[in-house]
Amino acid sequence: MAARRALRFTAMAEGSSIGPETLGQIHDEVRRLTAAYPRLALPTLLGDLVEVQDLTFRLLEHGRVKPLQARELYLLAGITSGMLAKASHDLGNPSAAMMQARTASVCADNADHQAMRAWVRSLQSLISYWAGRPAEAADYALLGQSAADDVRGTTSVWLACLSARAHALIGDAETTRTAIQQAEDARAAVEPDDLDAFGGIMTFPEPRQLYYVAEATVHLGEDPALGESRSEAAVSAYRTASEDEWAFGDEAGAQTDLALARIARGEIEGAIEAVRPVLDLPVEQRNFGITSSAQRVHAALHADGRRNTGAAADLRGEIEAFTAAPTSVLVR
């Protein structure tokens, strides 16, 4: 709260012209939020995100901004709007998420920032994927790749991984495998850019790539053993990830993918072991992606015909209780 007040005071004290202290403070605050977003529960960050977005919008609308300052301010506004799009998605509101993402896209255009344009397309693909629109998710990934010809940062890896996941859900095995290879090629050619320098939600580390590849493999269902081994690799990567690369949501996604892979192999006890850490998450960390992943495990148990058998029935009951209390109940 004190930091928010200091940020507002600095902007007010420098008057209608944007001074170096205001711009520097906004940049530092955005960097803090991008680093924190994958690691901390949304309710602890949401107020600060709204505050920073409001401040950047007011400065752009009413402040006297030099051209170079305007480009940086639009980039910071775009990143903040992108995080609020992710926040709306995490609260299970894809319509609001897309609205914020479109705002982020406008900011990226005004900043004339090619990597940010591609990052926003990645975000729109993610929102569509979890909203149950895989064809739209694939289209957004393709749009992002078209905008990313000169992008060498990790957004290029994210776009390929998003394409793999979306096409796997559609059932297009050939395109999925091609996209997985594209992700590997993009990783080998990565040159971290200014978005990667923000860290956190703005970069796409290797553990997250392993998670997406595992999820695509599990969705395809062609090779349950491969799906299990890739999911195990993703879970292991998050277990040993550095603080900068760790994300509670993606780790939970990898754990539920491992559970799905084990159900496909008839290993119910192994699936219970895999998903246990997810079901132990507190309400403030039960975002939409995590509860949706848990519901996939629930559906797989039902499809497996084991819904009325001991351990499977107990697990289904736990998942139902878990998904009945998502993070969105804490945010009004």
BADOMI-454034 format. One line per 3 residues: their letters; for each residue x, y, z of N, C-alpha, C. Coordinates in steps of 0.1 Angstrom, whole numbers, plus 5000, padded with zeros to 4 digits. Example, Ala and Ser with C-alpha at 12.3 -4.5 7.8 and 13.67 -1.06 7.14 Angstrom:
REM residues 2
AS	5132 4943 5078 5123 4955 5078 5132 4967 5078 ~ 5128 4978 5071 5137 4989 5071 5129 5000 5079
END
This chain:
REM residues 332
MAA	5008 4988 5000 5000 5000 5000 5009 5013 5000 ~ 5019 5013 5008 5028 5024 5009 5035 5026 4996 ~ 5039 5015 4989 5046 5016 4976 5037 5022 4966
RRA	5024 5018 4966 5014 5024 4957 5013 5039 4959 ~ 5012 5043 4972 5011 5057 4975 5023 5065 4970 ~ 5035 5059 4971 5047 5066 4967 5047 5068 4952
LRF	5042 5057 4945 5042 5058 4930 5033 5069 4926 ~ 5021 5070 4932 5011 5081 4928 5017 5095 4932 ~ 5024 5096 4943 5029 5109 4947 5040 5113 4938
TAM	5049 5104 4934 5059 5108 4924 5054 5113 4911 ~ 5043 5106 4906 5037 5111 4894 5031 5124 4895 ~ 5024 5127 4907 5018 5140 4909 5028 5151 4911
AEG	5039 5148 4918 5049 5158 4921 5056 5163 4909 ~ 5058 5154 4899 5065 5158 4887 5056 5165 4877 ~ 5043 5167 4881 5034 5175 4873 5029 5168 4861
SSI	5024 5176 4851 5018 5170 4839 5029 5164 4830 ~ 5041 5169 4831 5052 5163 4824 5057 5150 4831 ~ 5060 5140 4823 5065 5128 4829 5080 5129 4830
GPE	5084 5129 4843 5099 5130 4846 5105 5116 4847 ~ 5119 5116 4848 5126 5104 4848 5123 5095 4861 ~ 5119 5102 4872 5116 5094 4884 5103 5086 4882
TLG	5093 5093 4877 5080 5086 4874 5082 5074 4865 ~ 5088 5076 4854 5090 5066 4844 5099 5054 4850 ~ 5109 5058 4857 5117 5048 4864 5110 5039 4874
QIH	5101 5046 4882 5094 5039 4892 5083 5030 4886 ~ 5077 5034 4875 5067 5026 4868 5074 5014 4863 ~ 5086 5016 4856 5093 5005 4850 5097 4995 4861
DEV	5102 4999 4873 5106 4990 4884 5094 4983 4889 ~ 5082 4989 4890 5070 4983 4895 5065 4972 4885 ~ 5065 4975 4873 5061 4965 4863 5071 4953 4863
RRL	5083 4956 4864 5093 4945 4865 5090 4936 4877 ~ 5087 4942 4888 5084 4935 4901 5072 4926 4899 ~ 5062 4932 4892 5049 4924 4890 5051 4913 4880
TAA	5059 4915 4869 5061 4904 4860 5068 4893 4866 ~ 5078 4896 4875 5086 4885 4881 5077 4878 4892 ~ 5068 4885 4898 5060 4879 4909 5048 4871 4903
YPR	5043 4875 4892 5030 4869 4887 5030 4854 4887 ~ 5040 4847 4882 5040 4832 4881 5042 4826 4895 ~ 5047 4833 4905 5050 4827 4917 5041 4830 4929
LAL	5033 4841 4928 5025 4845 4939 5010 4844 4935 ~ 5002 4842 4945 4987 4841 4943 4982 4854 4938 ~ 4972 4853 4928 4967 4865 4922 4961 4875 4932
PTL	4953 4871 4942 4948 4882 4951 4958 4891 4957 ~ 4970 4886 4958 4981 4895 4964 4986 4905 4954 ~ 4984 4903 4941 4989 4912 4931 4979 4921 4924
LGD	4966 4917 4924 4956 4923 4916 4955 4938 4918 ~ 4955 4942 4931 4954 4957 4933 4965 4965 4927 ~ 4977 4960 4929 4989 4967 4923 4988 4967 4908
LVE	4983 4957 4901 4982 4956 4887 4972 4967 4882 ~ 4961 4968 4889 4951 4978 4885 4956 4992 4887 ~ 4963 4994 4898 4969 5007 4901 4979 5012 4890
VQD	4988 5003 4886 4998 5006 4876 4992 5008 4863 ~ 4982 5000 4859 4975 5002 4846 4968 5016 4846 ~ 4961 5019 4857 4954 5032 4857 4964 5044 4856
LTF	4975 5042 4863 4985 5053 4863 4991 5055 4848 ~ 4994 5044 4842 5000 5045 4828 4990 5051 4819 ~ 4977 5047 4820 4967 5052 4811 4965 5067 4814
RLL	4965 5071 4826 4963 5086 4829 4974 5094 4824 ~ 4986 5089 4825 4998 5096 4820 4998 5097 4805 ~ 4993 5087 4798 4993 5087 4784 4981 5096 4779
EHG	4970 5096 4786 4959 5104 4782 4961 5119 4785 ~ 4967 5122 4797 4967 5136 4801 4981 5142 4803 ~ 4991 5134 4804 5005 5139 4806 5011 5144 4793
RVK	5022 5153 4795 5030 5157 4784 5041 5147 4783 ~ 5041 5140 4772 5050 5128 4770 5058 5130 4758 ~ 5071 5129 4759 5080 5130 4748 5079 5117 4740
PLQ	5082 5117 4727 5080 5105 4719 5087 5092 4724 ~ 5099 5093 4729 5106 5081 4734 5100 5077 4747 ~ 5096 5086 4755 5089 5083 4767 5075 5076 4764
ARE	5068 5081 4754 5056 5075 4750 5057 5061 4746 ~ 5067 5058 4738 5070 5044 4734 5072 5035 4746 ~ 5080 5039 4756 5083 5031 4768 5070 5030 4776
LYL	5063 5041 4777 5051 5040 4786 5040 5031 4779 ~ 5039 5032 4766 5030 5023 4759 5034 5008 4761 ~ 5047 5005 4761 5051 4992 4763 5048 4987 4778
LAG	5050 4996 4787 5047 4993 4801 5032 4991 4803 ~ 5024 5000 4797 5009 4998 4797 5005 4985 4791 ~ 5012 4981 4780 5008 4969 4773 5011 4957 4782
ITS	5023 4957 4788 5027 4946 4797 5017 4945 4808 ~ 5013 4956 4814 5004 4956 4825 4990 4951 4821 ~ 4986 4956 4809 4973 4951 4804 4973 4936 4801
GML	4985 4932 4796 4986 4917 4794 4985 4909 4807 ~ 4991 4914 4817 4990 4907 4830 4976 4907 4835 ~ 4969 4918 4833 4955 4919 4837 4946 4910 4828
AKA	4950 4908 4816 4943 4898 4807 4945 4884 4813 ~ 4958 4881 4817 4960 4868 4823 4953 4867 4836 ~ 4952 4878 4844 4944 4877 4856 4929 4874 4854
SHD	4923 4880 4844 4909 4877 4841 4908 4863 4836 ~ 4917 4858 4828 4917 4844 4825 4918 4835 4837 ~ 4927 4838 4846 4929 4830 4858 4917 4830 4867
LGN	4909 4841 4866 4896 4841 4873 4884 4835 4866 ~ 4887 4829 4854 4877 4822 4846 4868 4831 4838 ~ 4873 4843 4834 4865 4852 4826 4872 4855 4813
PSA	4871 4846 4803 4878 4847 4790 4874 4860 4782 ~ 4861 4864 4784 4857 4876 4777 4865 4889 4782 ~ 4865 4890 4795 4873 4901 4800 4888 4900 4797
AMM	4893 4888 4797 4907 4885 4794 4910 4890 4779 ~ 4901 4887 4770 4903 4891 4756 4902 4906 4755 ~ 4894 4912 4762 4893 4927 4762 4906 4933 4766
QAR	4911 4928 4777 4924 4934 4782 4935 4931 4772 ~ 4935 4919 4766 4945 4915 4756 4945 4924 4744 ~ 4933 4928 4740 4932 4937 4728 4937 4951 4732
TAS	4935 4955 4744 4941 4967 4749 4957 4966 4749 ~ 4962 4955 4753 4976 4953 4753 4981 4953 4738 ~ 4973 4948 4729 4977 4948 4715 4978 4962 4710
VCA	4968 4970 4713 4969 4984 4709 4981 4991 4714 ~ 4984 4989 4727 4996 4994 4733 5009 4990 4726 ~ 5009 4977 4722 5021 4972 4715 5023 4979 4702
DNA	5011 4981 4695 5012 4988 4682 5017 5002 4684 ~ 5012 5009 4694 5016 5023 4697 5031 5024 4701 ~ 5036 5013 4708 5050 5013 4711 5058 5008 4700
DHQ	5052 5004 4689 5059 4998 4677 5069 4987 4681 ~ 5063 4978 4689 5072 4968 4696 5068 4954 4690 ~ 5076 4949 4681 5072 4936 4674 5072 4924 4684
AMR	5081 4923 4693 5081 4912 4702 5068 4913 4711 ~ 5064 4925 4715 5052 4926 4723 5040 4922 4715 ~ 5039 4926 4703 5028 4921 4694 5027 4906 4694
AWV	5038 4900 4692 5039 4885 4692 5035 4879 4706 ~ 5039 4886 4717 5036 4881 4730 5021 4882 4733 ~ 5015 4892 4728 5000 4894 4730 4993 4883 4722
RSL	4997 4879 4710 4991 4868 4703 4992 4855 4710 ~ 5004 4854 4717 5006 4842 4725 4996 4841 4736 ~ 4994 4852 4743 4984 4853 4754 4970 4850 4749
QSL	4966 4856 4737 4953 4853 4732 4951 4838 4728 ~ 4962 4832 4723 4962 4818 4721 4959 4810 4734 ~ 4966 4814 4744 4964 4807 4757 4950 4808 4762
ISY	4945 4821 4761 4931 4823 4766 4921 4814 4758 ~ 4923 4814 4745 4914 4806 4737 4915 4791 4740 ~ 4927 4787 4742 4929 4772 4745 4922 4768 4757
WAG	4923 4776 4768 4916 4772 4780 4901 4775 4780 ~ 4897 4783 4771 4883 4786 4769 4876 4775 4761 ~ 4884 4765 4757 4878 4754 4749 4877 4756 4734
RPA	4885 4766 4729 4885 4769 4715 4898 4766 4709 ~ 4902 4754 4707 4916 4750 4702 4919 4755 4688 ~ 4909 4755 4679 4911 4760 4666 4915 4775 4666
EAA	4907 4783 4674 4911 4797 4676 4924 4799 4682 ~ 4928 4790 4692 4941 4791 4698 4952 4789 4688 ~ 4950 4779 4679 4959 4776 4668 4961 4788 4659
DYA	4949 4795 4656 4950 4806 4647 4958 4818 4653 ~ 4956 4820 4666 4963 4831 4673 4978 4828 4673 ~ 4981 4815 4675 4995 4811 4675 5002 4814 4662
LLG	4994 4811 4651 4999 4814 4638 5001 4829 4635 ~ 4991 4837 4640 4992 4851 4638 5005 4856 4646 ~ 5007 4851 4657 5019 4855 4665 5032 4851 4658
QSA	5032 4839 4652 5044 4835 4645 5046 4844 4632 ~ 5035 4848 4626 5037 4857 4615 5042 4870 4619 ~ 5039 4875 4631 5044 4887 4636 5058 4886 4642
ADD	5063 4874 4643 5075 4872 4651 5087 4868 4642 ~ 5087 4872 4629 5098 4868 4620 5111 4873 4625 ~ 5112 4885 4631 5124 4890 4636 5126 4889 4651
VRG	5117 4882 4657 5117 4880 4672 5126 4868 4675 ~ 5136 4871 4683 5146 4860 4687 5145 4857 4702 ~ 5136 4864 4709 5134 4861 4723 5126 4848 4726
TTS	5123 4845 4738 5116 4832 4741 5102 4832 4737 ~ 5096 4844 4733 5082 4844 4728 5081 4835 4716 ~ 5092 4834 4708 5091 4825 4696 5090 4810 4700
VWL	5095 4807 4711 5094 4793 4717 5080 4791 4722 ~ 5074 4801 4729 5061 4800 4734 5051 4798 4723 ~ 5052 4805 4712 5043 4804 4701 5042 4790 4695
ACL	5054 4784 4693 5055 4771 4688 5048 4761 4697 ~ 5051 4763 4710 5045 4754 4720 5030 4755 4721 ~ 5025 4767 4720 5011 4770 4719 5004 4763 4707
SAR	5011 4764 4696 5006 4757 4684 5005 4742 4686 ~ 5016 4736 4692 5016 4722 4695 5004 4718 4703 ~ 5002 4725 4714 4991 4722 4723 4978 4723 4717
AHA	4975 4733 4709 4962 4735 4703 4960 4725 4693 ~ 4970 4722 4684 4968 4712 4674 4966 4698 4680 ~ 4973 4695 4691 4971 4682 4697 4956 4681 4702
LIG	4951 4691 4708 4937 4690 4712 4927 4689 4701 ~ 4931 4694 4689 4923 4692 4677 4924 4678 4672 ~ 4936 4672 4674 4938 4658 4670 4947 4658 4657
DAE	4954 4669 4654 4963 4670 4642 4977 4666 4647 ~ 4980 4653 4646 4992 4648 4651 5004 4653 4643 ~ 5003 4654 4630 5015 4658 4622 5019 4672 4625
TTR	5009 4681 4626 5012 4695 4629 5017 4697 4643 ~ 5012 4689 4652 5017 4689 4666 5031 4686 4666 ~ 5035 4675 4660 5049 4671 4660 5058 4681 4653
TAI	5053 4687 4642 5061 4698 4636 5063 4710 4645 ~ 5052 4713 4652 5053 4725 4662 5063 4722 4673 ~ 5063 4710 4678 5072 4706 4689 5087 4708 4684
QQA	5089 4703 4671 5102 4705 4666 5106 4720 4664 ~ 5096 4728 4659 5098 4742 4658 5102 4749 4671 ~ 5096 4744 4682 5099 4749 4695 5113 4746 4699
EDA	5118 4734 4696 5132 4730 4698 5141 4739 4690 ~ 5138 4741 4678 5146 4749 4669 5147 4763 4674 ~ 5135 4769 4678 5135 4782 4683 5143 4784 4696
RAA	5142 4774 4705 5150 4774 4717 5165 4775 4714 ~ 5169 4767 4704 5183 4767 4701 5188 4780 4695 ~ 5179 4788 4690 5183 4801 4683 5179 4813 4692
VEP	5175 4811 4704 5170 4822 4713 5181 4832 4716 ~ 5178 4844 4715 5186 4855 4719 5177 4864 4728 ~ 5179 4863 4741 5170 4870 4751 5168 4885 4747
DDL	5155 4889 4747 5153 4903 4743 5148 4911 4755 ~ 5143 4923 4752 5139 4932 4763 5127 4927 4771 ~ 5118 4919 4765 5107 4913 4772 5113 4902 4782
DAF	5122 4894 4777 5128 4884 4786 5135 4890 4798 ~ 5140 4903 4796 5147 4910 4807 5137 4913 4818 ~ 5124 4914 4815 5115 4916 4826 5113 4904 4835
GGI	5115 4892 4829 5114 4880 4836 5100 4875 4839 ~ 5099 4865 4846 5086 4860 4851 5076 4857 4839 ~ 5065 4863 4839 5054 4860 4829 5058 4865 4815
MTF	5069 4873 4814 5072 4878 4801 5083 4869 4794 ~ 5087 4859 4801 5097 4850 4794 5092 4836 4795 ~ 5098 4827 4787 5093 4813 4785 5104 4804 4788
PEP	5106 4800 4800 5118 4791 4804 5116 4777 4799 ~ 5127 4769 4800 5127 4755 4795 5117 4746 4803 ~ 5116 4748 4816 5106 4739 4823 5092 4741 4817
RQL	5088 4753 4813 5075 4756 4808 5074 4749 4794 ~ 5084 4749 4786 5084 4743 4773 5082 4728 4775 ~ 5089 4722 4785 5087 4707 4787 5073 4704 4791
YYV	5067 4713 4799 5053 4711 4803 5043 4712 4791 ~ 5045 4722 4782 5036 4723 4770 5038 4711 4761 ~ 5050 4706 4759 5053 4695 4751 5046 4682 4757
AEA	5047 4681 4770 5041 4669 4776 5026 4670 4775 ~ 5020 4682 4776 5006 4683 4775 5001 4680 4761 ~ 5009 4684 4751 5005 4681 4737 5006 4666 4735
TVH	5016 4660 4740 5018 4645 4738 5006 4638 4745 ~ 5002 4642 4757 4991 4635 4764 4978 4637 4757 ~ 4976 4649 4751 4964 4652 4744 4963 4643 4732
LGE	4974 4641 4725 4973 4633 4713 4970 4618 4716 ~ 4975 4613 4727 4971 4600 4732 4977 4589 4723 ~ 4986 4591 4714 4991 4581 4706 5001 4571 4713
DPA	5008 4577 4723 5018 4569 4729 5018 4572 4744 ~ 5009 4565 4752 5008 4568 4766 5021 4568 4774 ~ 5030 4559 4770 5043 4558 4777 5051 4571 4774
LGE	5051 4576 4762 5058 4588 4759 5052 4600 4766 ~ 5039 4600 4767 5032 4610 4775 5036 4610 4789 ~ 5037 4598 4795 5041 4597 4809 5056 4602 4811
SRS	5065 4598 4802 5079 4601 4804 5081 4616 4802 ~ 5074 4622 4792 5075 4637 4790 5069 4645 4802 ~ 5058 4640 4807 5052 4646 4819 5061 4645 4831
EAA	5067 4634 4833 5077 4632 4844 5088 4641 4842 ~ 5093 4643 4830 5104 4653 4828 5100 4667 4831 ~ 5088 4671 4828 5083 4684 4831 5081 4686 4846
VSA	5076 4676 4853 5074 4677 4868 5088 4678 4874 ~ 5097 4670 4870 5111 4670 4875 5117 4684 4873 ~ 5115 4689 4861 5121 4703 4858 5116 4713 4868
YRT	5103 4713 4871 5098 4723 4880 5102 4720 4894 ~ 5104 4708 4898 5109 4704 4911 5123 4710 4914 ~ 5131 4711 4903 5145 4716 4905 5147 4730 4899
ASE	5136 4737 4895 5137 4750 4888 5142 4760 4897 ~ 5149 4770 4891 5153 4782 4899 5141 4790 4902 ~ 5142 4799 4911 5131 4808 4915 5126 4816 4903
DEW	5135 4820 4894 5131 4828 4882 5123 4819 4872 ~ 5125 4806 4872 5118 4798 4862 5106 4790 4868 ~ 5104 4791 4881 5093 4783 4887 5080 4791 4886
AFG	5069 4783 4884 5056 4789 4883 5046 4778 4889 ~ 5039 4782 4899 5030 4772 4905 5019 4767 4896 ~ 5014 4776 4887 5004 4771 4878 5009 4761 4868
DEA	5020 4764 4862 5026 4755 4852 5031 4742 4859 ~ 5036 4742 4871 5039 4730 4878 5027 4722 4880 ~ 5016 4728 4884 5004 4720 4886 4999 4714 4873
GAQ	5000 4722 4862 4996 4716 4849 5004 4704 4846 ~ 5017 4704 4848 5026 4693 4845 5022 4681 4854 ~ 5018 4683 4866 5014 4673 4876 5001 4666 4871
TDL	4992 4675 4867 4979 4669 4862 4981 4661 4849 ~ 4990 4666 4840 4993 4659 4828 4999 4645 4831 ~ 5007 4644 4841 5013 4632 4846 5002 4622 4851
ALA	4992 4628 4858 4981 4620 4862 4973 4615 4850 ~ 4971 4623 4840 4963 4619 4829 4971 4608 4821 ~ 4984 4609 4820 4992 4599 4813 4991 4586 4821
RIA	4991 4586 4834 4990 4574 4842 4977 4567 4841 ~ 4966 4576 4841 4953 4570 4839 4952 4563 4826 ~ 4958 4569 4815 4957 4562 4802 4965 4549 4802
RGE	4974 4547 4811 4981 4535 4813 4975 4525 4823 ~ 4964 4530 4829 4957 4521 4839 4963 4522 4853 ~ 4972 4532 4855 4979 4533 4868 4972 4543 4877
IEG	4961 4539 4883 4953 4548 4891 4960 4553 4904 ~ 4967 4544 4910 4975 4548 4922 4986 4558 4918 ~ 4992 4556 4907 5002 4566 4902 4996 4579 4899
AIE	4984 4579 4893 4977 4591 4890 4974 4599 4903 ~ 4969 4592 4913 4966 4599 4926 4979 4605 4932 ~ 4990 4598 4931 5002 4604 4936 5006 4616 4928
AVR	5004 4616 4915 5008 4627 4907 5000 4640 4910 ~ 4987 4638 4911 4978 4649 4913 4977 4654 4927 ~ 4982 4647 4937 4981 4650 4951 4986 4665 4954
PVL	4998 4669 4949 5002 4682 4952 4993 4693 4947 ~ 4986 4690 4936 4976 4700 4930 4964 4702 4939 ~ 4959 4690 4944 4947 4691 4953 4950 4697 4966
DLP	4963 4698 4970 4967 4704 4982 4969 4719 4981 ~ 4967 4725 4969 4969 4739 4967 4958 4747 4975 ~ 4961 4758 4981 4951 4766 4988 4942 4773 4977
VEQ	4930 4778 4982 4921 4784 4973 4927 4796 4965 ~ 4935 4804 4971 4941 4815 4964 4950 4811 4952 ~ 4954 4799 4951 4962 4794 4940 4954 4785 4930
RNF	4941 4784 4932 4933 4775 4923 4927 4783 4912 ~ 4936 4787 4903 4932 4795 4892 4925 4787 4881 ~ 4920 4793 4871 4911 4786 4861 4919 4775 4854
GIT	4931 4778 4850 4939 4767 4843 4941 4755 4852 ~ 4943 4757 4865 4946 4746 4874 4933 4738 4876 ~ 4922 4745 4879 4909 4738 4881 4905 4731 4868
SSA	4907 4737 4857 4904 4730 4844 4912 4718 4842 ~ 4925 4719 4845 4934 4707 4844 4929 4696 4854 ~ 4925 4699 4866 4920 4690 4875 4907 4683 4870
QRV	4898 4691 4863 4886 4686 4858 4889 4676 4846 ~ 4900 4678 4839 4904 4668 4829 4907 4655 4835 ~ 4914 4655 4847 4917 4642 4854 4903 4636 4858
HAA	4894 4644 4863 4881 4639 4867 4874 4632 4855 ~ 4874 4639 4843 4868 4634 4831 4875 4621 4827 ~ 4888 4620 4828 4895 4608 4823 4892 4596 4832
LHA	4890 4599 4845 4886 4588 4854 4872 4583 4850 ~ 4863 4592 4847 4850 4588 4843 4850 4580 4830 ~ 4858 4585 4820 4859 4578 4807 4866 4564 4809
DGR	4874 4563 4819 4881 4550 4821 4872 4540 4827 ~ 4860 4544 4831 4851 4534 4836 4853 4530 4850 ~ 4862 4537 4857 4865 4534 4871 4859 4543 4881
RNT	4848 4550 4877 4843 4561 4886 4837 4555 4899 ~ 4833 4543 4899 4826 4537 4911 4836 4528 4918 ~ 4848 4528 4915 4858 4519 4922 4866 4527 4932
GAA	4867 4522 4944 4874 4527 4955 4882 4540 4953 ~ 4895 4538 4950 4904 4549 4950 4900 4559 4939 ~ 4896 4555 4927 4892 4564 4917 4880 4572 4921
ADL	4870 4566 4928 4858 4573 4932 4862 4584 4943 ~ 4871 4580 4951 4876 4590 4962 4883 4601 4955 ~ 4891 4599 4945 4898 4609 4938 4888 4619 4931
RGE	4878 4613 4924 4868 4621 4918 4861 4630 4928 ~ 4858 4625 4940 4852 4633 4950 4861 4645 4955 ~ 4874 4642 4956 4883 4652 4960 4884 4663 4949
IEA	4884 4659 4937 4885 4669 4926 4873 4677 4926 ~ 4861 4672 4928 4849 4679 4928 4849 4690 4939 ~ 4854 4686 4951 4855 4696 4962 4865 4707 4959
FTA	4876 4703 4952 4887 4712 4949 4882 4722 4939 ~ 4875 4718 4929 4871 4727 4918 4859 4736 4922 ~ 4852 4732 4933 4841 4740 4938 4845 4752 4945
APT	4858 4753 4948 4863 4765 4955 4875 4771 4948 ~ 4873 4777 4936 4884 4783 4929 4888 4797 4934 ~ 4899 4802 4929 4904 4815 4933 4893 4826 4931
SVL	4885 4825 4921 4875 4835 4918 4866 4838 4929 ~ 4864 4829 4939 4855 4831 4950 4861 4842 4959 ~ 4874 4844 4958 4880 4854 4967 4880 4868 4962
VR	4877 4869 4949 4879 4882 4942 4865 4887 4937 ~ 4860 4898 4941 4847 4903 4937 4849 4916 4930
END
